[in-house]
Amino acid sequence: MDARRVWHAQCALETRSAEREQSGYAPYGGPLGLAEWVTEAQAVLGGHVYRVASESLETLRRRIEALDRRAARLGVPPIRLRNTGERDSDGHVFVVLEGEAPVLAGWALAAIVEHRDGGARMRAVGELGERLDPGAFPTAWCEHCGLRRRRAATFVVEHVGSGELRQVGSGCLRDFLGGNDPARACRQAEHLALARGELKDAERETAAPGLALDAFAAHAAHMVRARGFVSRDDARHRHVPASAELALRSLNDAPHAPDDSDRALAAGALRWADALPMLKPELSRFEADALAALAPGVPRGRREHGLICALIAAYRQRRARSRHLGQPGQRLQTVVLVERVTSAPSARYGTVHRCELIDAEVNRLVWWQTRGEPLQAGQVVRVAGLIERHTRFGTSPVTVLSHRTPEFLPRRGGLSRLDPVLDI
């Protein structure tokens, strides 16, 4: 059996299923025949086929082996990663994840639905669960006892013969499964789900070698602005794509999608991150990790992609929450990053330079420079001046400085992001 062909068929099936969910009908006559072929092909190959970067293969193998050792203590059938030996033109390898989810009394666990704070969050533990709509199970209803009551969790199970779905309460699950231990079944299914998650993350993020930081950051900003930031943990719980995954898809499928505002947001976030060691005496763990992700200039790994998306989201959020500093008439001493400088003619001074600044927390300041060498975007300066007044640019609070004396600080290496920052 050709693993590459099976992988392409799996992708086609997933695309058709997504189209059917969005439009309400099955396109091309429905994916039923394709689904049957894929199921038979996977049975011949021994499991689901994934395409991963060749350089990631050994790391993935070690992770799957670690999951297998943990699962073995529960009596779970072995979880194995097998290299089929097939490659595509880009050097990616096709691998098969071998492992069987537990079936109890003819039913397999598909998902766990957690009911908290009046809402429902689905956690897939089977391949079917990854395709289920979380909105289809909004209440803690149990189809076994017929009662809707306060429950911390319910379980969605699938009959392996008919494909029938049932939502069962945690208290009824043992009886529904013929007396089998449901907690053990959940742990078994979740180990296999973790293995699938590792491979899917690796498959989705086979970024091209030499991926430019600026290019990825622009697409990350585009997705953060369009859809908000979604971490990998949230993505798995909410059954939605993570921001890093969406950014990579956008980069590959729609390279011209980011607009000027997206690029400005990305440039501003990178410039701010680069300046953080000079803006504050001590970095948080997240800030230090994000700076490490930016250091190579070529974000290759899944962790780096996620950190860059989180960094852009943090910058955007802090910028939106800018607050006024001090009180008018007070003296202010702080270190700031020059974000933008615009010049205009002046009858009194010849030329006035309007300098837009931010501090470590992205609080916004402004100063009109009337003499001396004009500041440049990307410079980090220590300021000592008076707070003239508090104002707003749009909805953002801005602190206006006067009688300011800037002291230039030497850069400590790193990036140099000098693109103009737009109002975002």
Order of alpha helices (4+ residues) and beta strands (2+ residues): alpha-alpha-beta-alpha-beta-beta-beta-beta-beta-beta-beta-alpha-alpha-alpha-alpha-alpha-alpha-alpha-alpha-beta-beta-beta-beta-beta
